[in-house]
Amino acid sequence: MIDARRVTRRTIAGTLAAATPLLATCGVGGSSGGTQQSGGAGPDKLRVDATITYWNDMAGAYPGLMQRWADTFQQRTGVKIEVSGGIAQYRDKLAAALASGSPPDVFRYLQSNTPLPAAVERNMLLKLDALVKRDKLDLSDFRKDSIELYRWKGTLYALPRDYGLQLVFYNTDIFQREGIAPIPSDWNDRTWTFQKFLDVCLRIARGGDRYALFVPRGFRLYASFIYSNGGTIVKKNQDGLATEFALMEKPAVEALQFMQDLIYKHKVAPRPSEEGALGNQVQLMQAGKIAMQITNPGANSNYLPTGMPYDVGVFPLGAGNRRGVGGGGTGWAISPASKVQEEAWAFLSYITSREGQLGEVEIGQTTPSRVSVATGKEYLDPNKPPKGKRAFADGQEYVVQDPVHGKWPDVDREVLTKLLNEKLWNGESPAAQVLKEIKDKGDPYFK
């Protein structure tokens, strides 16, 4: 029984060594996959009467995992966790909590909601470098680019939860019945091109009875067509900040015109206005009404329980020399206003540890940011579909991160997404015309 006001990392190491080497070596801190690190000098105590507030917008199986993490952490340290998962209107509620001076201690940080430069300017995120150095937290097991996603001007502000990407899930029965070869799972394959993708779509589509796919309209999804066609969304300065749109360049225009043509010229996909009546894409693929879905590896948790024969393949290659796909995932952060920063840091270290990420693998809602997990037997279990799941980890090498600018969410919402929905995806105007309007109206946001 813990009866002291504080419990030292040394005490935890002595009493919980049998429970998990990861927590025992530095109280509750994390290390790289399989390696152990000793705690550093400096403040090394956790308050057993402390309570951490922990927020996340993800629903489904995620709130249950959050509670499991909280229960395990409390059992090992005595520190309580108040879990809030599946939070609706997360962006607004987090902003309100920050403005009120009572933010959560630990929370899921989404750069798509608040870009890192803006988050730093608003003092949303605790600087982590001193804590990493003090506790000798080994970051080498994380993909370097996943760590760098949360570093601004040399300072680290969060740790990565995942490192996602985009690829193709498909119904293998439909492909076999139509005599279509499996989609390659090798990201270096150069035969799976935009043209080959179109050919497959044309062979699959059966008017309104069966479509090849829904044309994906989320930012990272349509951006993947641009990247894989050799284009980019924005031009950047030496600090990596967006300076203007690059959407009027040929690769971007051709890629988005290709996507529009899938709907209105080739008719291999339903119109956006028709999608709602057709229903859920996973259920439609299970029923043989569509054959493919372009999405991220987290969708595997949706397909696995269906029992449907399916597999995954790489994103098609356009005119570019190398595939590129949107992604980057999200991170875990600590509020600088937290009154339990030491305990919050210990909890953050735990949920980003190898053990923590294996919990995410168990519920199927992650593309792990730790190399040892992304390439491990638990994630790449050969006894579970899809057969080509190695493409999940290999595809992380092809991720193109989102544009970085303090006003990016504003220009995305008010110009980019608005005009694409109003004029491109509904077939009103060709891509070149829409993208010119986006550039004209959007570039002033970057000034």
N, C-alpha and C positions, 0 to 999 in steps of 0.2 A: 504494500500500500504506500502511495506517495503522500507524505504528510508535510513536506517542506514547501515553502512559498515558491521556491525556484528549484529546478532540476538541472544539473549540469550535464553537458554532453558526455563528460567522463562517466557520470552516474548511469546515463542511458546506455553507454557502451558496455558497462558492467552488467546491467540487468537485462538488456534486450539483445545481446549478441546472438543468442540462439534464434531470435525471431527473424532477423534479416541483417546480413552483413552491411547492407547499404546504409541503413539508419544507424547501426551500431558504431560505425567508424567515425562519424562526426555528429552524433546526436540524432539528427534527422536529415542531414544534408545528403545530396546525391553525388554520385561519381559517374564516370564513364562506364560503359557496359563491362561488368566483370572486374573492374579495378577498384581498389579501395584507397581512400585518402584519409589522412588524419586531420582532425580539426586544427585550425590555425590559432594564433595568439589572439588577443582581443576579446570582446564580449562573447561569452561562450555559454550563456545560461538562458534557459527558457522558463517563463513564468507558468507554473502549472495552473494558476487561476486565470490565465488569459483566455480570451475568446476572440477568434478570428472570424470575420464576415467574408464569405466566399461567394462570388457571383459568376454566373455563366448564362448565356442565352440559349444554349443548345438543349433541345428537348429529347424525346425518344428514350433511349437507354441511358443517356448521359447523366441525368440527375441521380439515378441509382448508383452509378459509378462514383460520382462526386461524394455521395454519402458513404460509400465504402471506403474511399480515401480518408474522409473525415473520421470515420470510426476507427480505422487502423491507426491514424496519426494520434488520435486521442488516447488509444490504448497504449501506445508506445511512449507518449510524452506527457499525458495529462492535460494537454492543451485542447480546448474545445473549439469546434468549427461550426458556425452557423451557415448552413448550405442553402443557397437560393439558385436553383437550376431552372432551365426552360423559361427564362424571363422574357415576357413579351415586351415589345417596344423598348428593347434593351438600350439602344443608343440614347434615346431620350431620357430614360430613367438613370442611366449612368451619368449623363451630363448633368441632370438635376442633382444627383447625389454629390457630384464633385463640386457643383456650384454652392451647395448648402454647407459644404465643409464636413460632410459625413459620408464620405465614399466608402465602398467596400475595401477591406484590407487587401484582398487578393481577387483579381478579376481577369476574365478573358479580354484581351486587348486585340481589337480589330483595326488594322490600318485602313481598311476600306471605310470605316466610320470616321476615324480621326488619324490622318497621316502622322507619321512620327515627328516631323518638324513642328506641326501644330500641337501635338500632344506634349512635346518638350516645352514649347512656348507657354502652354497653359498649366504647366507643372502637374501633369496627370500621372507621371511615372517616376518611381523611385530609381535613382542611379544604382546600378548593381555591381559595378567594377570593384569597389572596395570590399564588398562582401564576398565576391568570387575569389579575390586575392587572399583575404583573411582566412577563409575556410579551405583554400586550395582546391576549389571546385574545378574538376577537370572537365573542360568543355570540348575536348577533342573528339568525343564520340558523337557529338552533334554534327550534322552537315555544316560545313563552314558557312555556306550561303544562307542557311537558316538562322544562324547566329547573327550574321551581318545584317540581316533584315531588321534587327532591333537595335542596331548601333547607329548613332547619329553623331557626327563630328568627333568620332573616337570614343564615345561613351555608350555603354550598354544599358538599355532601359527595360528589357524584358527577356524571358527565355522562351524558346519556341515550343508550342504544343505539338505542331505537326508541320509537314511541308508538302502541300498537296499539288496536284497537277490535273491534266485533262487527258482522257483517252476514250476508247470505244468499247462499250459492252454490247454483246450481240447474242442473238438466239442461234445456237449452233444447229438446231433442227432445221430451221428455215434455210440456212446456208447450205446444209447438206441436201435438202430436198430440191433446191434450185441448182445444185451442182456448182456452188460457189466455193472457192478455196477459202480456208480460214484466214482471218486478218492476221498479218504478221505481228508477233509480240516483240520483235527485235527493233529497237529504236534506230538502228543503223540501216534498216531495210529501205531500199530506194524504189521498190516496185509498188508500194502502197501509196499512190499519188492521188491528187485531187481528181484526176481523170479516172483512175481506177475506182475511186470511191464513188464517183458519179455513175460509172458503168454498173457497179454493184447495186446502187440505189435504183437504177432503171430496171434492172432484172427483178428486183424484189417488189417494187410498187405494183399494186393491182387496183388502180383507181381509188375509190373511196373505201374499198374492202380491206386493203392493206397498204400501209405506207412504209417507206424505208425507215423513217425516223421523224422526230420533231426537230426542226431546225433550232439549235440552242441560241438563246438571245441574252444570256447573262454575260457580263463584261468579260470575265476570264475565258468564257467559251468562245465568243465570236473573236476575241483578241487572239485566240490560238490559231484561227484561220489566217489572220493577218501575219502573225509571227512566222508561221510555217510557210507562208508565201514570200518570206524575205522582207517583210515590212515591220513597222513599229507604230505605236500609238502616238508617242510624243518625241520631240527632240529634247535633249537635256544639256545642262551646263556642267562645268567641271565638278560641282558638288553632287551631281546626280539629280538635281531638281528639274522638273519639267519647265520648258520655256515656251513651247508652242506645239500645236497639233501637227502630226506628220501624216494625217489621214488623206491628204490630197495626193500623196505619192502613189505611183502606179501599183505597188504590191498591195497596199491597203484597199484601194479602189477595186482592184480585180478580186480580191478575196471576199469583200462584202457583196460585190455583185454576184459572185459565184453562189453565195449563201442565199441571196434573194431569188436567184434563178432556180434553186432547188425547189422553192415553193411555187413560183408563178410561171416559170417557163417549163421546167421538167415535171412539175406536179408530183414529185416523189415524197413530199411532206405536206401536211395540212396547213392551211392558213392559220395564223395565230388566233383569229377569231373563232376557229373551229376546234381548237385544242381542248377547251374546257368541257365541251360536250362529249368528247371522246374518252376522257378520263385519265387515270394515272398511267404513266409510261411503263412502270414495272409490270402492272397488271396487263397492260396492252401487249407488252412483249411476251408475257406468259401465255396470253391467249392467241398469240400469233398475228396480232393486228399491226404491230410494228416489229422491225427486226433489229434495230440498233438504237442505242442511246449514247450520246457523247456527254460525259460527266466525269466526276472525280472518283478516285478509288474508294472513298467512303460509301459510295452507292453499293459496294459489295455486301454491306449489311442488309440491304433491301432485297438483293437477288438471292442470297444464300438460303434463306428460309423457304423460298418458293419451290425448290426441287426442280426447277426448270433447267434444262441443259443450256448452259451459256458459257461464254468465254470472254476474254478481253484482248484487244489489240491496240496497237499504237495509233497515234493521231496521223491522219494522212499528210503527205508532204506535197506542198505546192511548188512554186518557182524558187523557193529558197534553197540554199545549199544544206541547210540543217533544220530539223524540226525545232519549233519553239512552242511552248504551251503556257497558258496563264496559270498562275498558282502562287504558292508561297505560304499558305496556311495562316494560322493565327498564333498568338502567344499568350503567356501568363505574365501578369504584371502586379506590382505592389504600389499602392498609393503612398505618396510622400506624406500625406496627412495621417497615415495610420499611426495609432498609439501603441501598436504591438508589432513593430517592424521586425524585431528579432524573430518572433514566433512566425510572422508571415513569411519571412525569408526561409525559415526552416521548412515550412509547409510547401512553399514554392519549389524548393529544392527536391522535396519528396515527390510531388506530382509530375515533375519533369525528369525524374530518375528513370532508369531502365525499368524498375518495378512499376512505376506509375504508368509508363507508356505501354507496358505489357497489359495493364488493365484496359487501356483503350483498344488494344488489339483484340482483346477478348470480346468486347462489344462491337467491334468491327467499324468504328467510326473515326478512323485516323489513317493518315499516311505518315508513319513515324518519322520524326526529325532526327532520332538517334540512328546512326548507321547500324549499330549492333542489333537493333530491333527491326529496322526495315529489311535487313538481310538475314534475320534469324529464322529458326525453324518454326517458331510460333506464328509469325506473320506469313511465312511462305509455306505453311503446312501443305504438303503434297497430297494429303488425304482429303482436302477440301477444295472445291472449285473456287476460282476458275483455274484452268490449266496454265494459262499464260500470266499468272499473277506476278511473276518476276518483273513484268513490265511496270508494276507499281513503283518498285524501288528504283529500277533503272531509269524510269522517266523523270525522276527528280533532277537528273543532270540537265534536262532540257527546259526547266522552268524559267520563264521570263517574269520577273516581279512587276507588280503594279506600278504605274507612274507615281512619283513622289512629289507632292506639292501641298502646301497647307490648304489650298482651295480646291484640291482634286475632287473631294466628295461633292462640292457645290457644282463644279462645271460638269461632272459626270451626271448628276441628277438633273440639273437645270437645262443643260444643253445636249450632251452626248446621248444619254438614254432617252430623253424627251423627243429629240428629232429622229432618232433611229426608230422609235416606236411609232411616231406619227407619220413618217414618210418612207422609211426603208422597209421595215418588216410588214407593213400593210400594203406594200406594192405601189404606193402613190408615185414615187419618184425613183429614178436610177441612182445607184450608189454615188457616182461622181457628183451629182447635183446635191445630194443630201450631205455628203462629206464637205463640200465647199461651204455650205451654210454652217455646218458644225465648226469649221475652222474660223470662219468670219465672226461668229458669235462667241466662240469659246476661247480664242487666243487672248482676248483682253483679261480673262481671269488669271492668266499667268504673269501679268505685268506687275 
